[in-house]
Amino acid sequence: PIPSLKREMQNLSEECSLEPVTVSMAYVYFEKLVLQGKLNKQNRKLCAGACVLLAAKISSDLRKHEVKHLIDKLEERFRFNRRDLIGFEFTVLVALELALYLPENQVLPHYRRLTQQS
């Protein structure tokens, strides 16, 4: 399920015209949650959605309507309630210890793979 979730994250990000670096950051956040053992069958889609949302907010210059569009797309793609997503966003933020700015060496491998695929 994790590779397919990552594919969904990437497809959704492309639909919303997010940069590859944003997707790369979302992957790193997601992997950190996996390594911490925070993922389970019930929350994995919420985790993936929250990671994309946080990465988009931190790395993109999104306007209010673009954030709303992204949330709409996340809700539609992962089939969860926006209220659950927004609540879970804070849970993910705490699990990541508010460390949203990532060192280049964590983001670069994902970024290279994404840019070589396209």
C-alpha positions in Angstrom: 0.0 0.0 0.0 2.8 2.5 0.6 4.2 2.5 -3.0 0.6 2.9 -4.3 0.0 5.8 -1.8 3.1 7.5 -3.0 2.0 7.1 -6.6 -1.4 8.7 -5.6 0.5 11.5 -3.9 2.5 12.1 -7.0 -0.5 12.0 -9.4 -2.5 14.4 -7.2 0.5 16.7 -7.0 0.8 16.8 -10.8 -3.0 17.5 -11.1 -2.6 20.4 -8.8 0.6 21.6 -10.6 2.8 21.2 -7.5 6.6 21.2 -8.1 8.6 17.9 -7.9 10.4 19.4 -4.8 7.0 19.6 -3.0 6.2 16.0 -3.8 9.7 15.0 -2.6 9.2 16.8 0.7 5.8 15.1 1.1 7.5 11.7 0.5 10.1 12.5 3.2 7.5 13.5 5.7 5.5 10.3 4.9 8.5 8.1 5.2 9.4 9.6 8.6 5.9 8.8 9.8 6.3 5.2 8.5 9.7 4.8 10.3 8.1 6.1 13.5 5.4 3.5 13.3 2.7 6.1 13.1 0.9 4.6 10.1 -1.9 2.1 10.3 -4.6 0.9 7.9 -7.1 3.5 9.3 -4.9 6.6 9.0 -2.5 6.0 6.1 -4.5 8.0 3.6 -4.9 10.8 6.0 -1.2 10.7 6.7 -0.4 10.8 2.9 -2.9 13.7 2.5 -1.6 15.7 5.4 2.0 15.2 4.2 1.1 16.6 0.7 -0.8 19.5 2.3 2.0 20.4 4.6 4.7 20.1 1.9 2.6 22.3 -0.4 2.1 25.0 2.3 5.8 25.1 3.2 7.4 24.9 -0.3 4.9 26.6 -2.6 3.6 30.1 -2.7 -0.1 29.0 -2.6 -3.0 31.4 -2.5 -6.0 30.7 -0.4 -8.1 29.3 -3.4 -5.2 27.1 -4.4 -5.0 25.6 -0.9 -8.8 25.0 -1.0 -8.4 23.4 -4.5 -5.7 21.1 -3.1 -7.8 20.1 -0.1 -10.8 19.4 -2.5 -8.5 17.2 -4.6 -7.1 15.4 -1.5 -10.6 14.8 -0.2 -11.8 13.4 -3.6 -8.7 11.3 -4.3 -8.2 9.7 -0.8 -11.9 9.7 0.1 -11.8 11.3 3.5 -13.5 14.2 5.2 -11.7 17.6 5.0 -12.4 18.2 8.7 -10.5 14.9 9.4 -7.7 16.0 7.2 -7.3 19.4 8.7 -7.3 17.9 12.2 -4.8 15.3 11.2 -2.5 17.9 9.7 -1.7 19.1 13.2 -1.1 15.5 14.4 1.4 15.0 11.6 3.0 18.3 12.3 3.6 17.2 16.0 4.8 13.7 14.9 7.4 15.5 12.6 8.3 17.7 15.6 7.5 20.8 13.6 10.6 20.1 11.4 9.1 20.9 8.0 12.3 22.4 6.6 14.3 19.5 5.4 18.0 19.1 4.7 18.7 18.8 1.0 20.2 15.3 1.3 16.8 14.0 2.4 14.8 15.6 -0.4 17.3 15.2 -3.3 17.0 11.4 -3.9 13.3 11.7 -4.4 13.6 14.8 -6.4 16.1 13.2 -8.8 13.9 10.1 -9.3 10.8 12.3 -9.9 12.5 14.5 -12.4 14.0 11.6 -14.3 10.6 9.9 -14.6 9.0 12.9 -16.3 
